[in-house]
């Protein structure tokens, strides 16, 4: 069951890789695979048991899979040190401002959506 | 006698399984510590990364060698990224009646958040490679890594920026949203999921199920939206 789902995921990614090389060099292969799978699920209207098993199994270990690439930071220690304050400042400020912005925007839109006649 | 010990040590640390061994060990250690303390700084990826870097440096191993021995883990990252379509589909089905508020917030908020981080970093004097790495910092790590690499940034750094963003968002987010008067669970969920991805979503889930569902939806939509439009935008602008 799990293997069948995994096969589907691999197939979608390979399809994405092929399309990436043929037509859409701008989008990475796995992203095209993700979009294709999403389209496939919307067309089918449901998630099959093997696919949902394989997806939840893989996604459960996603943090583990991310460790090796993240360790690559050690190679870029000098680049981080060079731009340290710019990076920290941009990360923290933009996070706080955009989080407040998104929250307020969504709340306003919801109010308008629920009571359209109350608009000034 | 000492020579033999030396030889055994060398063959252990240069064995192809050594990299996977320390990765698995560090990850489980961090998970156990997180279960016990629930300390938000013990994000599995971030803390395991620091442990692994510590081991590599003390053994005198290069990143290239470690990378090669963990190839088998990295190769699964592709199918795992494709698998993100499944939770996105399930979330999409759940919240259909609020399509327009969600869509509008996503487009305006997403563009604003991405432009803001690049603009600020540029203003603070970061170089081009760093700007391209910072741009996708609000989306989930596997997508952010692919996008950063595509537009000329560095995948490893993108993964770390994403995680740091998530941790700061999870710590400051709930208080900040209360401060600016955002009380509806839908809006709080959207804000947490869109800007602080998975870490924000776990905080949103602690607030309420509805808040968590919106955070999960916002996170996956923001991820896919960024993956599709950020490379296109960069190609057009640069």
Interface residues (C-beta under 8 A of the other chain):
Chain A: X6 X9 X10 X12 X13 X16 X26 X27 X28 X29 X30 X31 X33 X34 X35 X37 X38 X41 X42 X47 X51 X52 X54 X55 X56 X58 X59 X61 X62 X63 X64 X65 X66 X67 X68 X69 X70 X71 X72 X73 X74 X75 X76 X79 X80 X82 X83 X85 X86 X87 X89 X90 X91 X92 X93 X94 X95 X96 X97 X98 X99 X100 X101 X102 X103 X104 X105 X106 X107 X109 X110 X112 X113
Chain B: X19 X23 X24 X26 X27 X44 X45 X46 X48 X49 X52 X53 X56 X57 X63 X66 X67 X70 X73 X74 X76 X77 X78 X79 X80 X81 X82 X83 X84 X85 X86 X87 X88 X89 X90 X92 X98 X100 X101 X102 X104 X105 X108 X109 X112 X113 X116 X117 X120 X121 X124 X125 X126 X127 X129 X130 X134 X137 X138 X141 X142 X143 X145 X146 X147 X149 X150 X154 X155 X156 X157 X159 X160 X161 X163 X164 X165 X168 X169 X172 X173 X176 X177 X179 X180 X181 X182 X183 X184 X186 X187 X188 X190 X191 X192 X194 X195 X196 X224 X227 X228 X231 X232 X235
